[in-house]
Amino acid sequence: MKPKSLNETCRQALPLFLLAFGAVQSGAQAQSASVLAEHDNYLPGQLIGVSFAGGPGAKKDWVGVYPEGVVPGSQGSTLWNYVDNTRGGNTGLKEGKVTFPAGLNFAGKWFAYLLENDGYTILAETSFNVIEPTAALVHVNKRVYAPGETIAITFTNGPANTKDWIGVYPVGEVPGSQGSTIWNYVDGTQTGSKPVSAGTISFTTGLSKVGEWTAFLLENDGYTVLASENFKVAVNANDVPRVASIEPAQGATNTPPAASFAATIVNGGVKVTSASVVLNLDNTKVVHQLREEADKLFVTYAGTAALASDSKHTFTLIFADAVGGRYTNSVEFTVGTYTDIKLPAPLYLETFDTVAEGKLPAGWSETSYTEVQNDEVDFKNLDSAAYKTWTTVDVERFRGTFNTYSNPETSAGEANDYQRVLRTDGRSVVNGAVIRDMAKGRMLFGDSGYRRGRSQVMFLTTPSFDFTGKKNIFLSYHSLWEQNQDSIAALEYSADGGQSWLPVAYHLDGRDVKTNDLGQVDIEATFTTEYGDVARYADEQGNELGGTYGAFVGAKLALIQPSHIQPRVDDNPTDGKRVELFRLEGADNQKSVRLRFAHAGTDSWYWGVDEVGFYSIDPAPAVAPSLSVQRANTGLKLSWTGGVGFVLESSDTLGKAAWSAVANLPAGVSELEIPTAQIATGARYYRLRKP
């Protein structure tokens, strides 16, 4: 990951400056990457725009700005943004523009680089200068003009002589060696009657000759150059349509199970025939959505079927233009590894849909130690008493806006922020179906975010469930959890009606999971280390509690195993949105099984829960392992399947006592190459054995 920049900048939208060109015609056409600063020279603090084109289209491609002589990667970039002009890198673009509104404060020569996929591979570079704040400056409003197009030239810090003037010459020609092609005095006339130090001169008839040109600011009817900038006049290089962005990116891996596609086609002088647009998935036509806006077409597709785990696929976008040109763009991608959760009919299922908002299902009980500073019950105000503890909330609320911190003038950014509650990455699959909506109707909700008060601490217990005569008990639920540094989500169960608790899962920040000298999770240290920012509260007796994660745990620490600790990514609105499935071994054949949910934080996001169900799931039948050998370039390759829980052993004899485990074999590996040199030493036997 690149180092942090020295200047954190805000962003603003600017017109897109398209630099490169070409379309895919009868197959993929390669484009060389290019990058170009919007101007040759900038004043300190002036907005800097950098356009790029022909990039790979990865989400984490980025533009970095470095001083002259500094190689990317040798030290942090002074300015940087991902190609979608954000610091998150959410959209892959092959062409576009990034802006740095605060500019640079140090005069000198600078370089802007287009860099590949969060690394330091240079795809293209351009240079520009930051000049002294009092120096004269000339800017053209575009780098490339069409013949006859209006040319606007802005000048700053001129000496304000009546006869200062703007002249345009072919590149390489020195003013005074021959006449300018077009010119005006700085007051916009050819008489020069008004002294002007800054302004914009427009040449409405433009230039008819294709080529490279220089705009000069010249002093007092003479040829002393005060400032200049180059530009081009060219026949529109974008006459043909082209794909400006496409998702997934070529070669994308770990994509969600349901295939999705998004592409932006930019019209040139020749437009796309919208009826010609076809999208294929693995050579089969799929139904896409098409939206046209100005000179762009947006093609999208959202699949519903779950593609096989780890499978490879290809999207092919085909379209034609109005004069018969045909264009094909293909991208290959690989689905990430996932588990298709197989759920039978539930023994018990709570969807919360019939529970009144603000209530809990019958027999469910909550205890809250949340500090409440607004006693009003207002479900549109996250800071009100409506959200002091676990409660049932209508899911549709999270498609709208909220007041935060009881502020009636909540900013738009905060008011819309809890729409993140329903965001998901679409990676949960149940019975072959992708779960796109983690919550529907109503759900159970415990909030900590956008609340005043030092802490939000809430516990929830269910009534007892009778599983007498039932075995292989599993719990599944839809979890809408978002981690925030100091927060914890704890789920436990009881097999004795709540007298004692057993661990299920604990979500906390991975940075707070303690390890010992061997790198193993230290349960004791993880739950007893005290932090200044972890929630604290006073119980009914006035005892001060909290400050450690263990303060919110009902199970004895000795019962908690490393597998029970399941960190989630801090401030990530999709990482904790999962269909969870846990085996409750202690619940088999028990008549008083309860659940305990605990959520504690300090203005620390939320935990939504839906579709809470218990299931009796028969274990998958054991798969008989197989072991085979075949020739390889370096000797022989040994491979095996169905060997979960088995150990690969070898021996130079078939004697009972001579077998030993193959050393240094990584976990999960199911093949082994045996070099020719090892084969030549004599016979060797291999077997799989279950300890």
C-alpha positions as CSV (number, residue, x, y, z in Angstrom):
1,M,0.0,0.0,0.0
2,K,1.3,3.5,-0.8
3,P,2.5,5.7,2.0
4,K,0.1,8.4,3.2
5,S,0.4,11.6,1.3
6,L,1.9,14.8,2.8
7,N,-1.2,16.8,1.8
8,E,-4.7,15.5,2.5
9,T,-7.0,17.1,-0.1
10,C,-10.7,17.4,-0.6
11,R,-12.2,16.6,-4.0
12,Q,-14.6,18.3,-6.3
13,A,-16.2,17.3,-9.6
14,L,-14.8,18.8,-12.8
15,P,-15.6,18.3,-16.5
16,L,-13.9,15.2,-17.7
17,F,-10.9,15.8,-19.9
18,L,-10.5,12.9,-22.3
19,L,-6.9,12.2,-23.3
20,A,-6.8,8.9,-25.1
21,F,-8.8,7.2,-27.5
22,G,-9.7,4.2,-29.5
23,A,-12.3,1.5,-29.2
24,V,-12.3,-2.2,-29.4
25,Q,-13.3,-3.2,-32.9
26,S,-13.6,-6.9,-33.7
27,G,-11.7,-7.9,-30.6
28,A,-9.8,-6.1,-27.9
29,Q,-7.6,-3.3,-29.0
30,A,-4.7,-2.4,-26.7
31,Q,-4.2,1.1,-25.6
32,S,-1.0,2.6,-24.2
33,A,-1.5,4.4,-21.0
34,S,-1.2,8.2,-20.9
35,V,-1.4,10.9,-18.3
36,L,-1.5,14.7,-18.7
37,A,-1.6,17.6,-16.3
38,E,-4.4,20.1,-17.1
39,H,-1.8,22.9,-17.3
40,D,1.9,23.4,-17.7
41,N,2.1,25.8,-14.7
42,Y,0.2,26.4,-11.5
43,L,0.3,29.0,-8.8
44,P,0.8,27.8,-5.2
45,G,-2.5,26.5,-3.8
46,Q,-4.2,26.4,-7.2
47,L,-6.4,23.4,-8.1
48,I,-4.4,20.8,-10.1
49,G,-6.2,18.5,-12.5
50,V,-4.5,15.4,-14.0
51,S,-6.2,13.4,-16.8
52,F,-5.4,9.8,-17.7
53,A,-6.4,7.3,-20.3
54,G,-5.6,3.8,-21.5
55,G,-5.1,2.5,-17.9
56,P,-5.7,-1.1,-16.9
57,G,-9.0,-0.2,-15.2
58,A,-8.3,-1.6,-11.8
59,K,-10.0,0.0,-8.8
60,K,-6.7,0.6,-7.1
61,D,-4.9,2.2,-10.0
62,W,-3.8,5.6,-8.8
63,V,-2.3,9.0,-9.6
64,G,0.6,10.2,-7.5
65,V,2.4,13.5,-7.6
66,Y,6.1,13.7,-6.6
67,P,8.7,16.4,-6.7
68,E,11.3,16.2,-9.5
69,G,13.9,13.6,-8.7
70,V,11.8,11.4,-6.4
71,V,11.0,7.9,-7.7
72,P,7.5,6.6,-6.7
73,G,7.9,4.1,-3.9
74,S,11.1,5.7,-2.5
75,Q,9.1,8.0,-0.4
76,G,5.5,9.1,0.1
77,S,3.7,10.9,-2.7
78,T,2.9,14.5,-2.0
79,L,-0.5,14.3,-3.5
80,W,-2.5,11.2,-4.5
81,N,-5.9,9.8,-5.4
82,Y,-7.3,6.6,-6.8
83,V,-8.4,6.9,-10.4
84,D,-12.1,7.4,-9.3
85,N,-10.9,10.6,-7.5
86,T,-11.4,9.1,-4.1
87,R,-9.2,7.7,-1.3
88,G,-11.2,4.5,-1.2
89,G,-10.7,3.2,-4.7
90,N,-14.3,2.1,-5.3
91,T,-14.5,2.2,-9.1
92,G,-12.1,1.0,-11.7
93,L,-11.6,3.5,-14.6
94,K,-9.6,3.3,-17.7
95,E,-9.8,7.0,-18.4
96,G,-10.8,10.0,-16.3
97,K,-9.5,12.8,-14.2
98,V,-8.3,13.3,-10.7
99,T,-8.2,16.7,-9.0
100,F,-6.3,18.1,-6.1
101,P,-8.2,21.2,-5.1
102,A,-5.6,22.5,-2.5
103,G,-2.8,22.2,-5.1
104,L,0.8,22.5,-4.0
105,N,2.6,25.2,-2.0
106,F,6.2,24.6,-3.1
107,A,7.5,26.1,-6.3
108,G,9.4,23.8,-8.6
109,K,9.1,21.1,-11.1
110,W,6.7,18.2,-10.3
111,F,5.7,14.9,-11.9
112,A,2.3,13.2,-12.0
113,Y,2.4,9.4,-12.4
114,L,-0.3,6.9,-13.3
115,L,0.6,3.9,-11.1
116,E,-0.8,0.4,-11.2
117,N,-3.0,-1.3,-8.6
118,D,-1.8,0.2,-5.3
119,G,1.8,-0.4,-6.3
120,Y,4.6,1.7,-7.9
121,T,4.6,0.3,-11.4
122,I,4.7,3.5,-13.6
123,L,2.2,3.3,-16.4
124,A,2.6,6.9,-17.6
125,E,4.0,10.2,-16.4
126,T,3.7,13.9,-17.1
127,S,5.4,17.0,-15.6
128,F,4.3,20.5,-14.6
129,N,5.6,23.5,-12.7
130,V,4.5,25.3,-9.6
131,I,5.6,28.9,-10.0
132,E,6.1,31.8,-7.6
133,P,2.8,33.4,-6.4
134,T,3.5,36.7,-8.1
135,A,4.6,35.2,-11.5
136,A,2.6,35.8,-14.6
137,L,0.5,32.8,-15.6
138,V,-1.4,31.7,-18.8
139,H,-3.9,28.9,-18.9
140,V,-5.9,27.6,-21.9
141,N,-9.3,26.2,-20.9
142,K,-8.7,23.0,-22.9
143,R,-5.6,21.0,-23.9
144,V,-7.2,19.9,-27.2
145,Y,-9.5,21.9,-29.4
146,A,-11.4,20.9,-32.5
147,P,-10.8,23.0,-35.7
148,G,-12.9,26.2,-35.4
149,E,-13.8,25.6,-31.7
150,T,-13.8,28.7,-29.4
151,I,-10.4,29.0,-27.6
152,A,-10.4,30.7,-24.2
153,I,-7.1,31.9,-22.7
154,T,-6.9,33.0,-19.0
155,F,-4.1,35.2,-17.8
156,T,-3.1,36.1,-14.2
157,N,-0.5,38.5,-12.6
158,G,0.1,40.5,-15.7
159,P,1.8,43.9,-15.4
160,A,-1.5,45.7,-16.4
161,N,-0.1,47.7,-19.3
162,T,-2.7,49.0,-21.7
163,K,-1.0,47.2,-24.6
164,D,-0.2,43.9,-23.0
165,W,-1.5,41.2,-25.3
166,I,-2.3,37.6,-25.9
167,G,-0.8,36.0,-29.1
168,V,-1.1,32.5,-30.4
169,Y,1.8,31.0,-32.5
170,P,2.6,27.5,-33.8
171,V,4.8,25.6,-31.3
172,G,8.4,26.4,-31.8
173,E,8.0,29.8,-33.4
174,V,9.4,32.7,-31.4
175,P,7.1,35.8,-31.0
176,G,8.4,38.6,-33.2
177,S,10.0,36.3,-35.8
178,Q,6.7,36.3,-37.6
179,G,3.2,37.5,-37.0
180,S,0.9,35.7,-34.5
181,T,-1.9,33.6,-36.0
182,I,-4.5,35.1,-33.7
183,W,-4.2,37.9,-31.1
184,N,-6.0,40.4,-28.8
185,Y,-5.0,43.0,-26.2
186,V,-5.7,42.0,-22.6
187,D,-8.9,44.1,-22.7
188,G,-10.3,41.8,-25.4
189,T,-10.0,44.3,-28.2
190,Q,-7.4,45.0,-30.9
191,T,-7.2,48.7,-29.9
192,G,-5.9,48.2,-26.3
193,S,-7.5,51.0,-24.3
194,K,-7.8,49.4,-20.8
195,P,-5.0,48.1,-18.5
196,V,-5.9,44.6,-17.2
197,S,-3.8,42.3,-15.0
198,A,-6.0,39.3,-15.0
199,G,-8.9,38.0,-17.2
200,T,-10.0,35.7,-20.0
201,I,-9.6,36.3,-23.8
202,S,-11.8,34.3,-26.1
203,F,-11.2,33.6,-29.8
204,T,-14.6,32.6,-31.0
205,T,-13.6,31.4,-34.4
206,G,-10.7,29.3,-33.0
207,L,-8.0,27.9,-35.3
208,S,-8.6,26.0,-38.4
209,K,-5.2,24.4,-38.8
210,V,-4.5,21.1,-37.0
211,G,-1.3,21.1,-35.0
212,E,0.4,22.2,-31.8
213,W,0.2,25.8,-30.6
214,T,1.4,28.1,-27.9
215,A,-0.6,30.8,-26.2
216,F,1.7,33.7,-25.0
217,L,1.1,36.6,-22.6
218,L,3.3,39.4,-24.1
219,E,4.3,42.7,-22.7
220,N,3.2,46.2,-23.8
221,D,2.9,45.7,-27.6
222,G,6.3,44.0,-27.7
223,Y,7.5,40.4,-27.8
224,T,8.8,40.0,-24.2
225,V,7.2,36.7,-23.1
226,L,5.7,36.9,-19.6
227,A,4.0,33.5,-19.6
228,S,2.9,30.7,-22.0
229,E,1.1,27.4,-22.4
230,N,0.9,24.8,-25.1
231,F,-2.2,23.2,-26.6
232,K,-3.4,21.3,-29.7
233,V,-5.9,21.6,-32.4
234,A,-6.9,18.2,-33.7
235,V,-9.6,16.4,-35.6
236,N,-11.6,14.7,-32.9
237,A,-9.6,11.7,-31.8
238,N,-12.7,10.3,-30.2
239,D,-14.9,10.0,-33.3
240,V,-15.5,6.3,-32.5
241,P,-17.3,5.1,-29.3
242,R,-15.1,3.6,-26.6
243,V,-15.5,1.9,-23.3
244,A,-14.3,4.3,-20.6
245,S,-14.8,2.0,-17.6
246,I,-15.7,-1.6,-17.1
247,E,-16.4,-3.8,-14.0
248,P,-15.3,-6.4,-13.2
249,A,-11.8,-5.4,-14.2
250,Q,-9.9,-7.8,-16.6
251,G,-8.5,-10.7,-14.5
252,A,-10.5,-9.8,-11.4
253,T,-10.4,-12.4,-8.7
254,N,-12.4,-13.1,-5.6
255,T,-15.6,-11.6,-7.1
256,P,-19.0,-12.2,-5.4
257,P,-21.0,-15.4,-6.3
258,A,-23.6,-13.5,-8.3
259,A,-22.0,-12.0,-11.4
260,S,-22.5,-8.2,-11.8
261,F,-21.3,-6.0,-14.6
262,A,-21.1,-2.3,-15.2
263,A,-19.6,-0.4,-18.2
264,T,-19.6,3.1,-19.4
265,I,-19.5,3.7,-23.2
266,V,-18.6,7.2,-24.4
267,N,-20.0,8.3,-27.7
268,G,-17.6,9.9,-30.2
269,G,-18.6,11.8,-33.3
270,V,-20.3,8.6,-34.2
271,K,-22.8,7.4,-31.7
272,V,-23.7,3.9,-30.4
273,T,-26.9,2.3,-31.7
274,S,-28.5,1.5,-28.3
275,A,-30.5,-1.4,-29.7
276,S,-27.2,-3.1,-30.8
277,V,-25.9,-3.4,-27.2
278,V,-25.6,-7.1,-26.2
279,L,-24.0,-8.5,-23.0
280,N,-23.0,-12.2,-22.8
281,L,-21.9,-14.2,-19.8
282,D,-19.9,-17.2,-20.9
283,N,-21.3,-16.9,-24.4
284,T,-24.9,-16.8,-23.2
285,K,-26.9,-13.6,-23.7
286,V,-28.1,-12.0,-20.4
287,V,-30.7,-9.3,-19.9
288,H,-28.9,-6.0,-19.1
289,Q,-30.0,-2.5,-18.2
290,L,-29.1,0.4,-20.4
291,R,-29.2,4.0,-19.5
292,E,-28.3,6.9,-21.8
293,E,-27.1,10.2,-20.4
294,A,-25.6,13.0,-22.6
295,D,-22.8,11.4,-24.6
296,K,-22.6,8.3,-22.4
297,L,-24.3,4.9,-22.2
298,F,-24.3,3.0,-19.0
299,V,-24.7,-0.8,-19.2
300,T,-25.4,-2.8,-16.1
301,Y,-26.3,-6.3,-15.1
302,A,-27.0,-7.9,-11.7
303,G,-27.1,-11.7,-11.8
304,T,-29.2,-13.7,-9.4
305,A,-27.8,-17.2,-9.7
306,A,-24.7,-18.2,-7.6
307,L,-21.8,-19.1,-9.8
308,A,-19.7,-22.0,-8.5
309,S,-17.0,-21.2,-5.9
310,D,-13.6,-20.5,-7.5
311,S,-15.0,-20.8,-11.0
312,K,-13.8,-18.7,-14.0
313,H,-16.1,-16.7,-16.3
314,T,-16.1,-14.1,-19.1
315,F,-18.4,-11.1,-19.8
316,T,-18.5,-9.9,-23.4
317,L,-19.9,-6.5,-24.3
318,I,-20.8,-6.1,-27.9
319,F,-22.2,-3.0,-29.6
320,A,-22.3,-1.2,-33.0
321,D,-22.3,2.4,-34.1
322,A,-24.5,4.3,-36.5
323,V,-22.2,3.8,-39.4
324,G,-21.8,0.0,-39.0
325,G,-18.7,-0.3,-36.8
326,R,-18.8,-3.2,-34.4
327,Y,-17.0,-3.3,-31.0
328,T,-16.3,-6.2,-28.6
329,N,-14.9,-5.9,-25.1
330,S,-14.3,-9.0,-23.0
331,V,-13.2,-9.4,-19.4
332,E,-12.4,-12.6,-17.6
333,F,-13.0,-12.9,-13.8
334,T,-12.8,-15.6,-11.1
335,V,-15.4,-16.1,-8.4
336,G,-14.1,-16.1,-4.9
337,T,-14.2,-19.0,-2.5
338,Y,-17.4,-19.3,-0.6
339,T,-19.6,-21.8,1.2
340,D,-23.1,-22.6,0.1
341,I,-24.9,-22.9,3.4
342,K,-27.5,-25.7,3.3
343,L,-30.4,-25.1,5.7
344,P,-33.3,-27.6,6.1
345,A,-36.6,-26.5,7.6
346,P,-36.0,-24.7,10.9
347,L,-36.8,-26.0,14.3
348,Y,-37.5,-22.4,15.2
349,L,-37.3,-19.2,13.2
350,E,-37.7,-15.6,14.2
351,T,-37.9,-13.0,11.4
352,F,-39.2,-10.1,13.6
353,D,-41.7,-9.2,10.9
354,T,-44.7,-9.6,13.2
355,V,-43.1,-7.8,16.1
356,A,-44.2,-4.2,16.6
357,E,-41.5,-1.6,16.1
358,G,-39.9,-0.7,19.4
359,K,-40.8,-4.1,20.9
360,L,-39.2,-7.5,21.2
361,P,-40.6,-10.9,20.4
362,A,-42.5,-12.6,23.3
363,G,-40.1,-13.9,25.9
364,W,-37.1,-12.0,24.7
365,S,-35.6,-9.6,27.3
366,E,-33.1,-6.8,27.2
367,T,-30.9,-5.0,29.7
368,S,-29.4,-1.6,28.8
369,Y,-26.7,0.4,30.4
370,T,-26.6,3.0,27.6
371,E,-26.3,6.6,28.8
372,V,-29.4,8.4,27.4
373,Q,-29.3,12.2,27.0
374,N,-32.5,12.4,24.9
375,D,-35.5,10.7,26.5
376,E,-37.7,11.2,23.5
377,V,-38.7,8.0,21.6
378,D,-38.0,9.0,18.0
379,F,-37.0,6.3,15.5
380,K,-35.8,9.0,13.1
381,N,-33.2,10.2,15.7
382,L,-30.4,7.8,16.4
383,D,-29.6,9.6,19.6
384,S,-33.1,9.3,21.1
385,A,-34.3,6.8,23.7
386,A,-35.8,4.7,20.9
387,Y,-32.2,3.3,20.3
388,K,-31.1,3.0,23.9
389,T,-31.2,-0.8,23.7
390,W,-32.0,-3.7,21.6
391,T,-35.3,-3.2,19.7
392,T,-37.2,-4.1,16.6
393,V,-36.9,-1.6,13.8
394,D,-38.5,-1.4,10.3
395,V,-35.8,-2.1,7.7
396,E,-37.1,0.6,5.4
397,R,-36.0,3.3,7.8
398,F,-32.4,2.5,6.7
399,R,-33.2,3.5,3.2
400,G,-34.0,7.0,4.4
401,T,-32.4,9.6,6.6
402,F,-31.8,10.1,10.4
403,N,-31.1,12.9,12.8
404,T,-27.7,12.3,14.5
405,Y,-26.7,13.4,18.0
406,S,-30.2,15.0,18.3
407,N,-29.2,17.7,15.9
408,P,-32.2,19.0,14.0
409,E,-29.8,20.4,11.4
410,T,-27.9,17.2,10.7
411,S,-25.7,17.5,7.7
412,A,-26.7,15.5,4.6
413,G,-23.6,13.3,4.9
414,E,-24.5,12.2,8.4
415,A,-28.3,12.0,7.7
416,N,-27.7,9.5,4.9
417,D,-24.9,7.6,6.6
418,Y,-27.0,4.8,8.1
419,Q,-28.0,3.7,4.7
420,R,-24.8,1.8,5.1
421,V,-26.6,-0.6,7.4
422,L,-28.2,-2.4,4.5
423,R,-25.1,-2.6,2.4
424,T,-23.7,-6.0,1.6
425,D,-21.1,-7.5,-0.6
426,G,-23.4,-10.3,-1.8
427,R,-21.0,-13.1,-0.7
428,S,-23.5,-15.1,1.4
429,V,-25.2,-18.0,-0.3
430,V,-28.0,-20.1,1.3
431,N,-29.4,-23.2,-0.5
432,G,-27.9,-22.1,-3.8
433,A,-29.4,-18.5,-3.6
434,V,-27.3,-15.4,-3.2
435,I,-28.6,-13.3,-0.2
436,R,-28.7,-9.8,-1.5
437,D,-30.9,-8.3,1.3
438,M,-29.5,-9.3,4.7
439,A,-32.6,-7.9,6.3
440,K,-36.2,-7.6,5.2
441,G,-39.4,-6.3,6.8
442,R,-38.3,-5.7,10.4
443,M,-35.1,-6.7,12.2
444,L,-33.5,-6.7,15.6
445,F,-31.3,-3.6,16.0
446,G,-28.8,-2.5,18.6
447,D,-27.2,1.0,18.0
448,S,-24.1,2.7,19.3
449,G,-23.4,5.1,16.5
450,Y,-24.3,8.8,16.4
451,R,-25.2,8.8,20.0
452,R,-24.1,11.2,22.8
453,G,-23.0,9.8,26.1
454,R,-19.9,8.0,27.1
455,S,-21.0,4.4,26.3
456,Q,-23.7,2.2,24.8
457,V,-24.0,-1.2,26.5
458,M,-26.8,-3.5,25.8
459,F,-27.6,-7.2,26.5
460,L,-30.3,-9.4,25.0
461,T,-31.5,-12.9,26.0
462,T,-34.0,-15.1,24.3
463,P,-36.5,-17.4,26.0
464,S,-35.6,-21.1,26.4
465,F,-36.0,-23.4,23.4
466,D,-36.7,-27.1,23.8
467,F,-34.6,-29.4,21.6
468,T,-35.3,-32.6,23.5
469,G,-34.8,-35.5,21.1
470,K,-33.0,-33.2,18.6
471,K,-29.3,-33.5,17.6
472,N,-26.8,-31.7,15.5
473,I,-28.2,-28.3,16.5
474,F,-27.0,-25.3,14.5
475,L,-27.8,-21.6,14.8
476,S,-28.0,-19.4,11.7
477,Y,-28.8,-15.7,11.5
478,H,-28.3,-12.8,9.3
479,S,-25.8,-10.5,10.9
480,L,-25.5,-6.8,10.0
481,W,-22.5,-5.9,12.1
482,E,-20.1,-3.0,11.6
483,Q,-16.9,-2.9,13.6
484,N,-15.5,0.3,15.1
485,Q,-12.2,0.1,16.9
486,D,-13.4,-0.3,20.5
487,S,-16.7,-2.1,20.0
488,I,-17.5,-5.7,20.6
489,A,-20.3,-8.0,19.5
490,A,-20.7,-11.1,21.6
491,L,-22.9,-14.1,21.0
492,E,-23.2,-16.9,23.5
493,Y,-25.7,-19.7,24.3
494,S,-26.8,-21.6,27.4
495,A,-28.0,-25.2,27.7
496,D,-29.3,-24.7,31.2
497,G,-31.8,-21.9,30.9
498,G,-29.3,-19.1,31.3
499,Q,-27.5,-20.3,34.5
500,S,-24.2,-20.5,32.6
501,W,-23.1,-19.5,29.2
502,L,-21.1,-21.1,26.4
503,P,-19.1,-19.2,23.7
504,V,-20.3,-18.9,20.1
505,A,-18.5,-15.9,18.5
506,Y,-16.9,-12.6,19.5
507,H,-16.4,-9.9,17.0
508,L,-13.8,-7.2,17.8
509,D,-11.0,-5.2,16.1
510,G,-8.3,-7.6,15.0
511,R,-5.7,-5.2,16.4
512,D,-7.0,-5.9,19.8
513,V,-6.6,-9.6,19.6
514,K,-3.6,-10.4,21.7
515,T,-1.1,-13.2,20.9
516,N,1.7,-14.9,22.9
517,D,5.4,-15.3,21.9
518,L,4.4,-18.2,19.6
519,G,1.9,-16.1,17.7
520,Q,-1.0,-18.0,19.3
521,V,-4.1,-16.1,20.4
522,D,-3.9,-15.2,24.1
523,I,-7.5,-15.5,25.3
524,E,-6.8,-14.1,28.8
525,A,-4.9,-11.1,27.5
526,T,-7.5,-10.4,24.8
527,F,-10.4,-10.2,27.2
528,T,-8.7,-8.7,30.3
529,T,-6.5,-5.9,28.8
530,E,-7.9,-2.6,29.8
531,Y,-8.5,0.2,27.2
532,G,-9.3,3.8,27.7
533,D,-11.8,3.8,24.8
534,V,-13.7,0.6,25.5
535,A,-17.2,1.1,26.9
536,R,-17.7,1.6,30.7
537,Y,-20.9,1.6,32.7
538,A,-22.3,1.4,36.2
539,D,-24.4,-1.6,37.2
540,E,-27.5,-1.6,39.4
541,Q,-25.3,-1.6,42.5
542,G,-23.3,1.4,41.2
543,N,-20.2,-0.7,40.5
544,E,-18.1,0.7,37.7
545,L,-17.6,-1.9,35.0
546,G,-16.2,-2.2,31.5
547,G,-12.9,-1.0,30.0
548,T,-12.1,-4.5,29.0
549,Y,-13.8,-6.7,26.4
550,G,-14.2,-9.4,29.0
551,A,-16.6,-7.1,30.9
552,F,-19.3,-8.0,28.3
553,V,-18.7,-11.7,28.1
554,G,-21.0,-14.2,29.9
555,A,-18.9,-17.4,29.3
556,K,-15.9,-18.3,31.4
557,L,-12.7,-17.3,29.7
558,A,-11.4,-20.9,30.1
559,L,-14.2,-22.1,27.7
560,I,-13.3,-19.6,24.9
561,Q,-11.1,-21.0,22.1
562,P,-9.3,-18.9,19.4
563,S,-11.9,-20.1,16.9
564,H,-14.5,-18.2,18.8
565,I,-12.7,-14.9,18.3
566,Q,-13.7,-13.6,14.8
567,P,-12.4,-10.1,14.1
568,R,-14.1,-7.9,11.6
569,V,-12.6,-5.0,9.6
570,D,-12.8,-1.6,11.2
571,D,-15.3,0.9,9.6
572,N,-16.1,-1.5,6.8
573,P,-19.8,-1.4,5.9
574,T,-19.9,-4.8,4.2
575,D,-17.3,-7.0,5.9
576,G,-19.6,-7.9,8.9
577,K,-22.7,-8.4,6.8
578,R,-22.9,-12.2,6.6
579,V,-25.2,-15.2,7.0
580,E,-23.6,-16.8,10.1
581,L,-23.8,-20.5,10.9
582,F,-22.6,-22.0,14.2
583,R,-22.7,-25.5,15.6
584,L,-24.1,-25.5,19.1
585,E,-22.8,-28.9,20.4
586,G,-24.0,-28.3,23.9
587,A,-27.6,-27.8,22.7
588,D,-28.2,-31.3,21.4
589,N,-31.1,-33.0,23.2
590,Q,-31.4,-30.0,25.7
591,K,-34.8,-28.5,26.7
592,S,-33.6,-25.1,27.9
593,V,-31.4,-23.5,25.3
594,R,-31.1,-19.7,25.3
595,L,-29.1,-17.1,23.3
596,R,-27.3,-14.1,24.7
597,F,-26.4,-11.1,22.5
598,A,-24.1,-8.4,23.8
599,H,-23.2,-5.1,22.0
600,A,-20.9,-2.5,23.6
601,G,-19.3,0.6,22.1
602,T,-18.7,4.3,22.4
603,D,-20.4,5.9,19.4
604,S,-19.4,2.7,17.6
605,W,-21.8,1.8,14.7
606,Y,-24.5,-0.9,15.1
607,W,-25.5,-4.5,15.1
608,G,-28.6,-5.6,13.1
609,V,-29.9,-9.2,13.4
610,D,-32.5,-11.0,11.3
611,E,-33.7,-14.5,10.4
612,V,-32.6,-16.1,13.7
613,G,-33.1,-19.8,13.3
614,F,-32.2,-23.1,14.9
615,Y,-31.7,-26.2,12.7
616,S,-30.9,-29.8,13.0
617,I,-28.4,-30.4,10.2
618,D,-27.1,-33.9,9.6
619,P,-23.3,-34.0,9.1
620,A,-22.1,-34.4,5.6
621,P,-21.2,-38.0,4.8
622,A,-17.5,-38.8,5.0
623,V,-15.7,-38.7,1.6
624,A,-13.4,-41.6,1.1
625,P,-9.9,-40.2,0.4
626,S,-8.0,-41.1,-2.8
627,L,-4.3,-40.9,-3.6
628,S,-2.8,-40.9,-7.1
629,V,0.5,-40.3,-8.8
630,Q,1.4,-39.0,-12.3
631,R,4.4,-37.8,-14.2
632,A,5.5,-34.2,-13.9
633,N,8.3,-32.2,-15.5
634,T,10.5,-32.4,-12.4
635,G,9.7,-36.0,-11.6
636,L,6.4,-37.2,-10.1
637,K,3.3,-35.4,-8.7
638,L,1.4,-37.0,-5.9
639,S,-2.2,-35.7,-5.4
640,W,-5.1,-36.6,-3.2
641,T,-8.8,-35.7,-2.6
642,G,-11.2,-36.1,0.2
643,G,-8.3,-36.2,2.7
644,V,-9.7,-33.7,5.2
645,G,-8.3,-34.6,8.6
646,F,-5.8,-37.1,7.1
647,V,-2.0,-36.9,7.3
648,L,0.2,-37.7,4.4
649,E,2.9,-40.1,5.5
650,S,5.9,-41.8,3.7
651,S,8.2,-44.7,4.2
652,D,10.9,-46.6,2.3
653,T,9.4,-49.9,3.4
654,L,6.0,-51.3,4.0
655,G,6.8,-52.1,7.6
656,K,4.4,-51.0,10.3
657,A,6.7,-48.9,12.3
658,A,8.5,-47.1,9.4
659,W,5.9,-44.5,8.5
660,S,6.4,-40.8,9.2
661,A,4.5,-37.6,8.4
662,V,5.8,-35.7,5.4
663,A,7.5,-32.7,6.8
664,N,6.8,-29.0,6.0
665,L,3.6,-29.7,4.1
666,P,1.4,-26.5,4.4
667,A,-2.1,-26.9,5.7
668,G,-4.7,-27.3,2.9
669,V,-2.2,-28.5,0.3
670,S,-3.5,-31.5,-1.6
671,E,-0.5,-32.3,-3.9
672,L,3.2,-32.9,-3.6
673,E,5.9,-32.9,-6.3
674,I,8.6,-35.6,-5.9
675,P,11.9,-34.6,-7.7
676,T,13.7,-37.0,-10.0
677,A,16.7,-37.0,-7.7
678,Q,14.6,-38.3,-4.8
679,I,13.1,-41.0,-6.9
680,A,16.5,-42.2,-7.9
681,T,17.5,-43.0,-4.3
682,G,15.2,-46.0,-4.2
683,A,11.6,-47.0,-3.5
684,R,9.3,-44.7,-1.6
685,Y,5.8,-45.4,-0.4
686,Y,3.1,-42.9,0.5
687,R,-0.2,-43.2,2.4
688,L,-3.0,-41.1,3.9
689,R,-3.8,-41.8,7.5
690,K,-6.4,-40.4,9.8
691,P,-4.9,-40.0,13.3
